[in-house]
Amino acid sequence: MPAEAPGPSKKDTKFFADVAKLAGGSGFVQVFRALISPVLSRLFLPEYFGVLQNYLAIAKPIGVVASLRYDRTILLPKEEKYAANLLVLSLGIALITSTSLFLLVWLFGAELAAALNSPELEKYLWFLPLSVAALGLFETLKQWNSRQRKYLRLSAAQVGSEVLGDGLTAGFGFTGYTSGSVMILMQVIGQVFATVAFAFLIFKEDLKFISANFDWALIKQGLVEYKKLPLFNTVSNLINNAALYIPSMLLSAYFSTTVAGYYAIGNNAIRLPVSVIANSVAQVFYQRCAKAYHDGDVRPIVEGTMKYLILMSLFPMLLVTIIGKELFVVAFGAGWSEAGIYTQILSLWMFFVFITTPITYLPNVYGKYEKFLVFQLINLATRVLSLVIGGLRGDVWLAMWLFTLSGILVYAVMMFWIIGLAGMRASLALKYMYKTLIGSLPFLLAVLAFKQRNPVAPVTVTALQLPLDYLALLLVALLSALAYAYFHFLRDKTIKAELGRLTGAGKARRS
């Protein structure tokens, strides 16, 4: 077994290119968010972000599993005809799930809003079926899209969704319509737009093939053959998404929607690398691993992917641990400093989330649904327990620290188990972490030293009242990040070769 993996796969030279196609769209979305978030944070109160988060905490977990996770089967069979019928099966189940929600909202909507300490939410729960349908259909189409390796059209749909949703939110905010309801309605519009646009792009090319190969027998076969995946994976993903959104619900119930809003915007910000890079890697990783599993060797892909995930994420997460508060004050205003402290606490946990997110597809490839479900149950239980302990004691800081420490432990154990499925040694992952940490220390210590002995006067400048000492610290942090990226990332031979190929430099040299 080699000590170092040269990349996601020795033979797969287009891995980074496919990731770049997805990350490009996600990156544009996150840059747009970075630019518009300071605007939204000044137009809308933290409690409105809390109301929105409570809505998304219900809609997104259900939407992701609306097809009962049969969407995850689309990448598994060798035959395109079989995969096309699994697509039809998944779309049909998603539509049935979403329409059935009208009855549940009618029966339990008021009780749910009251339990979340958010009465304003009740009347907007009627949008849940529409949100769930949009999210469920999008997830299903995304898996078919990955099978076809048409990643640019996925990027286009994601960009359109976010720009429309957040852009409309800001537009209404400027005209004086600032409420949680506006934020919810604009998110629904963005979700629906993304799904309709994505479906148009896919069916414009593939509808003829899907229709010509429609076969009830294959649909029934898929329903039975992959029955274990929805049985365990649906519950697993419900738990995983509940664990993602339940903190805001518990913080709202135990403290206030304002505290939930601080957590929501802090968590959304710290998860940017996951949204831009890790999720993009995950889509490509799953498609490659499903194919490599049939070919007989998944380990090189896993080793190479882990190496670069660690290299990309450890330094920025440690940097946020140092400058999180100052970053939020400059970006969002002094009123959001507490959200910045939340990100400092959450950052090390988010490092493990980042490097584990792409490889969570491996249990699907190996059929290890039951054990993965156990990890998800433990993850949810520890999150709930951490926040309940903090809530009962009335101490939000205790809740956040317990939440982070338990998350680090659970994700680390889960990561080692998953990479073990592919035959990757835990010691190799630890070696990657150690080498990256040592390489990061000089740059991190420079930022920490400047923060401790900041020579810049703590005065505010510009009409936005930006603290000058905070601006100086962020400038030092940016220079350190650029230096780290150059010495430990951009000089990597595999990445240099791929960047040259993507930019055409390699082609120009060959000619």
Buried (B, 14 or more C-beta within 10 A) or exposed (E): EEEEBBBBBEEBBBBBBBBBBBBBBBBBBBEBBEEBBBBBBEBBBBBBBBBBBBBBBBBBBBBBBBBBBBBBBBBBBEEEBBBBBBBBBBBBBBBEBBEEBEEBBEEEBBEBBEEBBBEBBBEBBEBBBBBBBBBBBBBBBBBBBBBBBBBBBBBBBBBBBBBBBBBBBBEBBEEEEBBBBBBBBBBBBBBBBBBBBBBEBBEEEBEEEBEEBEEEEBBEBBBEBBEEBBBBBBBBBBBBBBBBBBBBBBBBBBBBBBBBBBBBBBBBBBBBBBBBBBBBBBBBBBBBBBBBBEEEEBBBBBBBBBBBBBBBBBBBBBBBBBBBBBBBBBBBBEBBBBBBBBBBBBBBBBBBBBBBBBBBBBBBBBEBBEBBBEBBBBBBBBBBEBBBBBBEEEBBEBBBBBBBBBBBBBBBBBBBBBBBBBEBBEEBBEBBBEBBBEBBEEBBEBBBEBBEEBEBEEEBEEEEEBBBBBBBBBEBBEEBBEEBBEEBBEEBEBBBBBBBBBEEEBEEEEE
